[in-house]
Amino acid sequence: MKKKICLILALLIGIGAMSACSDGGKKGGSDGTAASDGAESDSSKQSNTRELFAMDTYMTITAYGEKYEQALDEAEKEIKRLDDVFSVGKSGSEVSKLNKERSGEVSEDMASVLETAIWLYENTKGAYDFTLYGLMDLWGFTGDAQAVPKDEDIKKVLESCGFGKSIYLYGRLTLRKGQGIDFGGIVKGYASSRVMDIFKKYGIKSGVVSLGGNVQCLGHKEDGSRWRCGIINPDDPDNTSDLMGVVSVSDKAVITSGGYERYFTEKGKKYHHIMNPQTGYPAQSGLKSVTIVSDNGTLADGLSTACYVMGFDNSVEFWKKNKSQFQMILIDDDNKMYVTDGLKGFFSSDKKYTYIQG
């Protein structure tokens, strides 16, 4: 996970120019830095970047404007507050209390996240499921000791998974015995959206936040151009000179999920952390990575996981029904890259790719 954070952030603040064209594009040369463009040439425009560790990952927040310091202070406090609400590892968090007590009134933040999480669960036929905490724990992804569980143990844990076995009514969530919730696949997107709200509150018109690789941008860069977010090569995630492409955005979240982010190897085979709720094993959908571009950071975060689990055909079908809400970039196991046509003019690459027509 730390790899993706550093890579995406580096791309945002230091990537060279790349021309956009539908047949793949060509890289161009430039030493300009996205996050500082305009700041040095105009001393009246203040900028600053804040780094912190929360939600079990490193984060970077950048804001431009006169009240950048107040905005960054409040953004940092908000992220830490949300960590105290949604952490599965902190005994006093709201999520931990619900997992222990199995029933309780939910906070306003929890209700907001649940609204999107439930919509995703219902509309992706359970591909996104926030009740897989027991499964993640069984595989060891909630700690540092990962191992492949026994089939019978997986089957037993799956019996309690599935939001359909929970009850959410009148602001109260009740979990089935043995069931556990984990919003790790969506809460960073919610946090980045909350940071955007804080930026706007303080009159910040240009800013970007990278929360563990979940990138969300406000407005344009200081020079008036769009923010440029790199899509890393899932086969070589450490190599920032070998990008799959760049998407240029304003007022968007750009969030990528892939099996290369977090995994362990046992008997020569890799097992990643994105679980298929139907099988209880890491998803094998034919996709290596999924990037979602959306106005809604919470939705983008959950969808990147859901589409990875659903695979190419089901993700395309889902996009065609909901393309007003998001666009996507898919890379399959054969390294073929597909880009939805809503990103025409905003995506560029020196590699081959195919547009998915709506």
Secondary structure by P-SEA (a helix, b strand, c coil): caaaaaaaaaaaccccbbbbcccbbbbbbbcccccccccccccccccbbbbbbcccbbbbbbbbccaaaaaaaaaaaaaaaaaacccccccccaaaaaaaacbbbbcaaaaaaaaaaaaaaaaacccccccaaaaaaaacccccbbbbccaaaaaaaacccccccccccccbbbbcccbbbbccccaaaaaaaaaaaaaaaaccccccccccccccccccccccccbbbbbccccccccccccccccccccbbbbbbcccccccccccccccccccccccccccccccccccccccaaaaaaaaaaaaaaccaaaaaaaaaccccccbbbbccccbbbbcccccccccccbbbbbbcc
